[in-house]
Amino acid sequence: MSTATKIDPVPAADVVTRYQQRLWEALQISEAEAARGTKALYPALMVLENLLMSDLLTDYEQDSFIEDPSLQDFVLRSRKLFCELELAIENNLVLLFSGREASDHLLHHPGNIMHNYLTRFEILVRKEIALAAITPGSHILMIGSGYFPSTAIELAGQAGCRIDCVDFVAEAVAMSRKFIAKIGLDDRITIIHGRGEERDCGQYDAVLVGCLAQPKREIMANLAATAAPHCRVVCRTTLGARSFMWKPVGPNELEPYRPVRSFRATGTQHLSSMLVRL
């Protein structure tokens, strides 16, 4: 008669310690590879990303983890690398798709070299459309659209609405305008050079505040002062271990708004979103 081997569970504290060690190792490798350029950084940083998005720890453990004072240097170094890679990806996406028709660009299929990246935004925007009750007749403002306005493209494709994108980086605005015109979406997407904290938001049915859009406190104060009463405001953030990739919204940055409904990123998703109200 065979007997089963008893396997003792690993103490939770040991799991967290081992997880932390793996993160440090992946960060150090990524920093070393970053010196060799984006092509070397990408595969190394994907190892770190997979660890951060593995959900090996509970939500409580992740939230406590990100607040650990001993890890703040790690957080800053990690975010710097992810920001560097994000900008490189956006620039390459513009170059990659500038010669294609809009119909080809809007397809999400496994053969697409950026399938995973694009699919993340496809899923995120689908959830945000439901969160903010966006319809084909909605007029949307996206604050912080970057070099590659993936959110606006998804909104146009999924909801058929009109979108204004505002970004303060002149080069990003110039590239986005040319790209949107090239793929034939300039009748629905308008790229504006400006600052989210200075934009009159009275004409919009919903406003999406990007995760990297800054300064958050001033942006939210401007929304409170200029947005119409019916306007739905959605603010993107990061939670738990994913906050090692992008800075989360601070506890006081939403004021005078308060969260009323949200969804938390899991699996392959980076970003969480909150519907906020005054």
N, C-alpha and C positions, 0 to 999 in steps of 0.2 A: 504494500500500500504506500503510495507516494504522499509526501507531506509538503504542504505549501511553505515556501520560505517567507518568513515574516519580515516585512520591510517597515522599519520605523520611520514615521514622518519627519521631515526636516523641520526644525524649529523655525518659526516665522522670522525671528531675528537673523538667523543664518541666511535665509533666503534673501532678505533685504541687503545684507552685507555682501553676499555674492553678486547680487544684481548691481549694486553700486560699484563693485570692483570691475565688472564687465563694462559698465558705462565708461569708467575712467580709461580703461584700455582702449576702447573704441574711439574715444575722444582724442587720445594721444596719437593713435594711428592716423586719424582723420586730419589732425593738424600737421602731421609730417607730410601727408600726401597733398595737402592744400598748397604747399610750396611748389609742387610740380605742376599745378594747374587744375582746371575744372575736370578734365577727363580722369585724372588720378583721384581727385577728391570725391567724385560722385560715388563710385563703388564702396569706398571706405566709409563715407558718411551714411550710406544706406544700411550698413551694419549697425551704426549707432541709432539710426531712425527705427529700424526693426526692433531694437531693444526697447526704445522709448514707447513704441506702439504695440508692444507685445501683450500688455495688460496682465503681466505676471503678478503684479501686486493689486490689492484691492483699491477701490477709489480712495478710501480713507488713508491707506498706506502711501498712495501716490501723492495725495494732497499734503500729507505730512512731510513727505520726501522733498518736495519742491520748496518747502519753508525752512529746511535745515540750513542754519547759518554756515555750516562747514562746506556746503555745496554751492555757495553763491558764485565763487570764481568759476566753477564748472559751468554753471548756468550761463554766465556772460560769454564764456569762450564757445560754448555750444551754439548759442544763438547767433554769434558772429559768423560761424561756419554755415549755418543753415540760411542766413540772410544772403551770404555770398553766393551760395549755390542757387537760391531762388532767383536772384537777379540774372545769373548766367542762363538758367533754364528759360526764363521769360524772353531774354534776348534771342536765344536759339530758336524758340518757338516762333517768334515773329519771322525770322529768317527762313525757317523750315516751311512755313505755310504761306508765305507771301506770294509764291508762284502758283498756288492752287486755287481752284474755284471754291466758293463758300460752301457748296454742298459737300465737297470732299472734306473740307476742314471740320465741319460740324458732325461728321460721322465719328462714332467712338467704336473702334473695332480692334481686336487683338493684334492685327498686323501693323497698327499705327505705332511708331516708335515711342510716342509719349502717351500711350494708351492709359497707363496707370495714373499719370499726372492729370490728364484730362478727365478721367472717370471720377476722380476724387471731387472735382468741381461740379461735375454733372450731378452727383449724389448730393453734395452740399447745397447746391442751388435748388434742387428739387425739394429738399426739406425746408429751405428758407421761403420758397414760394408758398408752401402750405402754412408755415409759421406766420407770415405776414399777409396771408390772403391776397396774393398778387394775382391779377387777372389780365387778359389781353388789353383791357382798357386802362391799365395802370400806367402812371408816369413815375419812374423810379430814379432815384439818385444813388450812385455808388461813390462813396468817398474813399479814395485811395485805390485807384484802379491799376496803377503800375504800368509796366511796359507792355504786358500782354493782358488785355482786358477780358480774361476768361469768364469772370462772373457776368459781365454784360452780354457776352456772346451766348452764354447758357440761358440767361433770362430772355434774350430775343428768340432763341430757338425753342425753349420750353414753354414760355408764357406768351410769346408774341407781343410783348409790351414795348414801350419806349423807355430808353435808358439814357440818362446823362451821367457821364463819368467825370469826376474832378480829381486832378492830381497836381501837386505843386512842382513836380520835376519836369522841366521844360523838354528834356530829351525824351522822357517817357511819353509825354503828350504828343510830340511830333511823330514818334514811331507808331503810336497807337492810332493816330488819325490816318496815316498812310495805310496802315494795315487794315483798318476797318473799311476804308474806301476800296481797297484791293479786293476784299472778300465780299463786297456788295452789301454791307450792313449799315452804311452811313445814313440810310433813311430811317433807321430805328435807334442807332447808337450815336451819341454826340460826345466827343471828348473835349473837355474844358480845362484850360490851364488856370488854376486858381487854388485856393485853400479852403478846405472843408469848414474851418472855423469862421470863414468870412462869407460863405455862400448863403444867399437868401433861399430858404428851403420851402417857402410858402406854396409853391406850385406842385409839390410832389405828394403822391399817395403813399409812398413808402421810401425809406432811406436805409441803405445798408452801409454800415461803418466797417471798413476793412480792419483786419487784425493789426496791420502795420500802420494804419492811419494815426497820425499824431499832429498836434497834442490832443489827446482824448478829452481831457477835462474841458478845454475850450470848444472843441467840436460839439460836445454834448450840450454845453451852455448855449451855443449858437442855435442848435436844433430846438432847444426849449423856447428860445426867443422868437424864432422865425417860422418853424414848421406849423402847418395847419393842424387844427384839433383832431382831424380824422387820420392824420399821417401815422403810419405804423413804422416804428424804428427798430431795426435789428442790428445788434452789435456782435461782431465776431470776437472770439477769444480762444484761449487754450486752457485746458484743465489738466491737473495731474502731471504725469511724466511728460506729456506733450508740451508743457510749458518750458521744457528745456529747449524746444525748437523756436518758439515764438513767445514774446512777452504777453502775459495775460492782462486783461483789464483789471486795474487795481481796485480795491474796495471802495474808493471814493471817486474814481474817475467817471462813473456813470451819472453822478449827481447833476441835475435834480431828478434824473430818471431812476427807476427801480425795475428789476427783472420781474416779469409776470409769467413767462413761459420760456422754456429752453430745451435744447437737446445736447447731449454730451457725446463727443466723438469717441468711437470705439473702432476696433479692427483697423482697416486701412485708412480711416479718416483722420485728418490732422486737426481740423477746426471744429469748435463748438459754437453755437449761436444762441443769442438771447433776444427775445422780444421784450422791449422795455417800454414803460409808460411813466408819465409824470404823476 
